[in-house]
Structure formats: structure tokens, C-alpha cells
Amino acid sequence: MAEPSLSRPDLPDDLEDAIVALKEERNAVILCHYYQDDELQDLADVVGDSLALARAAQQVDRDVIAFCGVHFMAETAKILNPERTVVIPDLEAGCSLADGCPADEFEAFVKQHPGATVISYINCSAAVKALSDVICTSSNAAKIVQHFEGQPIVFAPDRHLGRWVSKQAGRDDLVLWPGTCVVHEQFSARELAKLKVRHPEAEVLAHPECDEAVLDQADFIASTTGIITRAVESPAGTLIIATEDGVFHQIAQRAPEKELIQAPGTDESCACNRCPYMRLNTLEKLYLCLRDLRPEVTVPDDVRVKALRPIERMLELS
């Protein structure tokens, strides 16, 4: 159970029970990404990666969606559920990929490649989704690219994911927007090589948002869900994992006997493997957003309508 709050007299002593009660009172559902704190994952109705949460959002039958994730994820839920209230514990929970691809600059970029199919990774704003032909996630990106065989493709916003997808799909002609993830680009190929020498028995699992030099050393590359599934099923007793360490909670629950080692970053003094945006959400903020129904996430209707179709195409193609 959560510790009683000493600094906020307006918060109940037992936050978990209060959140459960508020959830029922508000007729709400709590959706939570794997990169959230353990205590938020344990309280959620659905825990998943971006694709699983998009599917869950599509099937919501409650009045309120409390989204424990980052802003673009809550926007996706709102696009799929315009009639429902969507709240997020901290409105400042953003994403370096989404922030690094402003809609006006992306629109100009797309216009430089007339006739290209625009495939955008779900880690982008609603406005960028509205400029896209289809959305993808790391778990379905290669499959979606292969669906458009023979057509020129603009892929945004993650260049590392785009480079990996181009190899998986057998395409060397993807036009890539030059974005990166603030977490995954911090993993160090040099330090990983040293770690592998110290743990020769370990299997290395990596997310495709990592730099190519890191992926070259991985035994298994997959989406967040793919990494969790492989970690549980792998015959290896020791796993080196190159992605946000929120996944450790799910892996430890399902395979407590495994030794989990975080892939090293470029700076040993920082928690480079932990997304600073994802971790802005807390139990206290979840309680307050359910109590007050704010911060609320909204999407202008003209943007929402344009963004809905590429998201639906992704779900259809997946």
C-alpha cells in the first residue's frame, strides 16, 4: 500500500483504495503503459504497449479514460473516443519523438516527397497523425511497410526504428524523418560490449528505437511487448535489456528467477534508461486527475477526424 501523504493534506491516506473507489464512481478505466511506475501498473485495468493500448482504447465502454502514459497516447485514446472524457495524471508527460516532429515542419517535409505514402510511428502528435496515411507501432511497423510494397514511403519520426524497419521489410528507400527517442538513443554500444564480456551467458534484448550499433549486438530485437514475452520465454537465465526499465516489473512478475540487467548508457551517473516524461505520472496525480477530471486531453475536431483514419488503418492492418 502507498505510504500516507505527509505533504498533501487533501490526499487520502490509502491512495490505492481511494483510486479504486474513484474509478468506480467516475465509471472510469485506467490504461497504463509498461514504462510507468510499478504501482501504477498494478492498479491499471489494462497494461500494454502502444498497440495494445490503442486496441484497448478502441473498445472502452466507460465514461472516463485515465491514461497513465504520455500525451500522444492519451490523444490517441481521445481520437478513438471523442465522446468520452480522457484525463492524464500530468499534462507535461510528453515525448521527445513527438516534440521533435512539429506538424508544420513535418508537413513541409512531406511536401518535398509528393506521391509518397506517409507512415508515422504512433509516437507523434495528433496533428502529425492527421498528416499521415497510416500509423504504426514498433510491433507492426515492418508488416505495415511491406503492405505498401512498390510505393515510395516517408517514415517518421524515429530514424533508428525506420532504419531497422527498412531492413526487416527489405526496403532501402524509406525517407526517414531524423527523430530519436531520448531514452533509447542513450544506450552505449561500447559499454554494452564490455557488459557482454562480463556476462557471456546473457541474452541481449533490444528495442528497435536503439542506435544501430546497439542493435547489432542484440540477440533479439522487438517491441516492448515482444521484449517482455521473449524475456519470459528465453532459455537464458540472465538477460541484458536495452529499453526503458519499466518492463522489468512485468518480467519479474512472470519470471522471477531471471536475472535482469539494464543495458548501460553513455553516462553512468544518470538514469538514462528511465523516461523522464513517463515517470512524471504518480499515484498522487492519478488520484487527483480522477477526482477533478483534469488535466483533460482534447483534440480539435478537424484534427481528430483526419487523424482517426490512419489509426483505424493501422488497427485494420494489424
C-alpha positions in Angstrom: 0.0 0.0 0.0 1.1 3.6 -0.6 2.6 5.5 2.3 0.3 8.1 3.9 0.9 11.6 2.4 2.7 13.9 4.8 2.8 16.9 2.5 -0.6 17.0 0.9 -3.5 17.1 3.5 -6.0 16.9 0.6 -4.8 13.4 -0.3 -6.3 10.3 1.4 -4.0 8.0 3.5 -4.7 5.0 1.3 -4.2 6.2 -2.3 -4.7 2.8 -3.9 -8.1 2.2 -2.3 -9.1 5.8 -3.0 -8.2 5.4 -6.7 -10.2 2.2 -7.0 -13.2 3.8 -5.4 -12.9 6.9 -7.6 -12.6 4.8 -10.7 -15.9 3.2 -9.9 -17.5 6.5 -9.0 -16.4 8.1 -12.3 -17.1 4.9 -14.3 -13.5 5.1 -15.5 -11.0 2.8 -16.9 -7.2 3.1 -16.2 -4.9 2.4 -19.2 -1.2 2.1 -18.4 1.9 1.8 -20.4 4.7 -0.6 -19.5 7.1 2.3 -18.8 5.0 3.6 -15.9 6.0 3.1 -12.2 5.2 -0.3 -10.8 2.5 0.9 -8.5 0.6 2.4 -11.5 0.9 -0.7 -13.5 -0.5 -2.7 -10.6 -3.6 -0.5 -10.4 -4.4 -0.4 -14.1 -7.2 -2.2 -15.8 -5.0 -2.7 -18.9 -1.2 -2.6 -19.1 0.4 -2.7 -22.5 2.5 -1.2 -25.2 1.2 1.5 -27.7 -0.6 -1.0 -29.9 -2.3 -2.9 -27.1 -3.4 0.3 -25.5 -4.7 1.7 -28.8 -6.8 -1.5 -29.2 -7.9 -1.2 -25.6 -8.9 2.4 -26.1 -10.9 1.4 -29.2 -13.0 -1.0 -27.0 -13.6 1.2 -24.0 -17.2 1.2 -22.6 -16.6 3.6 -19.7 -17.3 7.3 -19.4 -13.8 8.3 -18.4 -10.3 7.1 -19.6 -7.5 7.8 -17.2 -4.3 7.3 -19.3 -1.1 6.6 -17.4 1.3 7.2 -20.2 2.4 10.2 -22.3 0.4 12.9 -24.1 0.4 11.3 -27.6 -1.1 8.1 -26.1 -3.9 10.0 -24.4 -4.5 11.9 -27.6 -4.9 8.6 -29.5 -7.5 7.5 -26.9 -9.4 10.7 -27.4 -9.3 10.4 -31.2 -10.8 6.9 -30.8 -13.3 8.1 -28.1 -14.4 11.7 -28.9 -17.5 11.4 -26.7 -15.5 10.2 -23.6 -13.5 12.2 -21.1 -9.8 11.5 -21.3 -7.5 12.6 -18.5 -3.8 12.2 -17.9 -2.1 12.5 -14.5 0.4 15.0 -15.7 -0.1 17.1 -18.8 3.6 17.7 -19.1 4.2 14.0 -19.8 5.4 14.4 -23.3 7.7 12.5 -25.7 10.9 13.5 -27.3 9.9 11.8 -30.6 6.6 13.7 -30.7 8.2 17.0 -29.7 10.9 16.6 -32.2 8.5 16.4 -35.1 6.4 19.6 -35.2 3.4 19.3 -37.5 4.2 22.4 -39.6 7.8 21.2 -40.3 6.6 17.7 -41.0 4.0 19.0 -43.5 6.8 20.8 -45.3 8.9 17.7 -45.3 6.1 15.6 -46.7 5.5 18.1 -49.5 9.1 17.5 -50.6 8.1 13.9 -51.4 4.9 14.1 -53.5 3.2 10.8 -54.0 4.8 9.1 -51.1 2.8 7.1 -48.6 3.3 8.6 -45.1 3.7 6.0 -42.4 4.1 7.6 -38.9 5.1 5.8 -35.8 2.4 6.2 -33.1 4.9 8.3 -31.0 3.8 11.5 -32.7 1.2 14.3 -32.1 -2.4 14.1 -33.3 -1.5 16.9 -35.8 1.2 14.7 -37.3 -1.1 11.7 -37.3 -3.6 13.8 -39.3 -0.9 14.3 -42.0 -0.3 10.6 -42.3 -1.7 7.8 -44.4 -1.3 5.1 -41.8 0.1 4.8 -38.2 2.3 2.0 -37.0 3.9 0.8 -33.8 7.2 -0.9 -33.3 5.4 -4.3 -33.2 3.7 -3.9 -36.6 5.8 -1.3 -38.5 7.6 -3.8 -40.7 4.4 -5.5 -41.6 2.7 -2.2 -42.5 5.6 -1.1 -44.6 5.5 -4.4 -46.5 1.8 -3.8 -47.2 2.9 -0.8 -49.4 5.4 -2.7 -51.5 6.5 -0.8 -54.6 5.3 2.6 -53.2 7.6 5.4 -52.1 7.3 5.8 -48.3 8.0 8.6 -45.8 8.6 7.2 -42.4 8.5 9.3 -39.2 9.5 10.3 -36.6 12.1 7.7 -35.3 15.1 7.3 -37.7 16.5 4.3 -35.7 13.2 2.4 -35.9 12.9 3.4 -39.6 16.3 2.1 -40.4 15.6 -1.2 -38.6 12.1 -1.5 -40.3 13.7 -0.9 -43.7 15.9 -3.9 -43.2 13.1 -6.1 -41.9 10.8 -5.1 -44.8 13.5 -5.4 -47.4 13.3 -1.7 -48.3 16.3 0.5 -48.6 14.5 3.5 -50.0 12.5 4.8 -47.0 12.7 8.5 -46.5 13.3 9.0 -42.8 12.4 11.9 -40.5 15.5 12.4 -38.3 13.9 11.9 -34.9 15.2 9.9 -31.9 14.0 8.7 -28.5 15.7 10.4 -25.6 15.9 7.1 -23.7 16.8 4.6 -26.4 19.5 6.8 -28.0 21.4 6.9 -24.7 22.3 3.2 -24.7 26.0 2.8 -25.4 27.3 0.2 -27.8 30.8 0.4 -26.3 29.6 -0.1 -22.8 27.2 -2.9 -23.9 30.1 -4.8 -25.5 32.0 -4.6 -22.2 28.9 -5.8 -20.3 28.6 -8.8 -22.6 32.2 -9.8 -21.9 31.3 -9.9 -18.2 28.1 -11.8 -18.8 28.8 -14.2 -21.8 25.9 -16.3 -20.8 23.4 -13.5 -21.1 20.9 -12.9 -24.0 20.7 -9.3 -25.2 17.2 -8.0 -25.9 16.8 -4.5 -27.5 14.1 -2.2 -28.7 14.4 -1.1 -32.4 14.5 2.6 -31.3 18.1 1.9 -30.2 21.0 3.0 -32.3 22.1 0.6 -35.0 25.4 -0.1 -33.2 23.4 -1.3 -30.2 21.0 -3.4 -32.3 24.0 -5.1 -34.0 24.9 -6.6 -30.6 21.4 -7.8 -29.7 20.3 -11.4 -29.8 16.6 -10.4 -30.1 15.0 -7.1 -31.3 11.4 -6.4 -30.7 8.7 -4.1 -29.4 8.1 -3.6 -25.7 5.6 -6.5 -25.6 7.9 -8.6 -27.7 10.8 -8.0 -25.3 8.7 -8.9 -22.3 7.4 -12.1 -24.0 10.9 -13.1 -25.1 12.4 -12.4 -21.6 9.8 -14.8 -20.1 10.2 -17.5 -22.7 14.0 -17.3 -23.2 16.1 -20.3 -22.0 18.7 -17.8 -20.8 18.8 -17.2 -17.1 20.4 -13.8 -17.5 19.1 -11.1 -19.7 20.6 -7.7 -20.7 17.7 -5.4 -21.7 18.0 -2.3 -23.8 14.8 -0.5 -23.3 13.0 1.6 -20.6 13.3 -0.3 -17.3 9.6 -0.2 -16.6 9.4 -3.5 -18.4 11.4 -5.1 -15.5 8.3 -5.1 -13.3 6.3 -7.2 -15.8 9.2 -9.6 -16.5 9.9 -10.1 -12.8 6.3 -10.9 -12.1 6.2 -13.6 -14.8 9.8 -14.9 -14.5 11.1 -14.1 -11.0 14.0 -16.5 -11.4 15.6 -14.5 -14.2 18.5 -12.1 -13.6 17.7 -8.8 -15.4 20.5 -6.4 -16.2 19.9 -3.0 -17.7 21.9 -2.2 -20.8 24.4 0.6 -19.9 24.0 4.2 -21.1 26.6 6.7 -22.2 26.7 8.3 -18.8 27.0 6.0 -15.7 25.8 8.8 -13.4 22.3 9.2 -14.9 19.2 7.0 -15.0 19.4 7.1 -18.8 17.2 4.1 -19.1 14.2 5.8 -17.4 11.9 8.0 -19.4 11.7 11.3 -17.6 8.3 12.0 -19.2 6.7 8.7 -18.4 7.8 9.0 -14.8 6.0 12.3 -14.3 2.9 10.4 -13.6 2.4 9.3 -9.9 -0.2 7.7 -7.7 -1.0 11.1 -6.2 -1.5 12.7 -9.7 -3.7 9.7 -10.8 -5.9 10.2 -7.8 -6.2 14.0 -8.4 -7.0 13.6 -12.1 -9.8 11.1 -11.4 -11.1 13.3 -8.6 -11.0 16.6 -10.6 -11.3 15.1 -14.1 -8.3 17.2 -15.2 -5.9 17.7 -16.8 -8.2 16.7 -19.7 -6.8 15.8 -23.1 -8.6 17.3 -26.0 -8.1 17.2 -29.8 -9.6 19.8 -32.2 -12.4 18.0 -34.1 -10.9 18.8 -37.6 -7.6 17.2 -36.5 -9.3 14.3 -34.8 -11.3 13.4 -37.9 -8.2 13.5 -40.1 -6.1 11.5 -37.5 -8.8 8.8 -37.0 -8.5 7.2 -40.4 -4.7 6.4 -40.3 -5.1 5.0 -36.8 -8.0 2.8 -37.9 -6.0 1.7 -40.9 -3.2 0.6 -38.5 -5.7 -1.4 -36.5 -7.1 -3.0 -39.6 -3.7 -3.9 -41.0 -2.6 -5.3 -37.6 
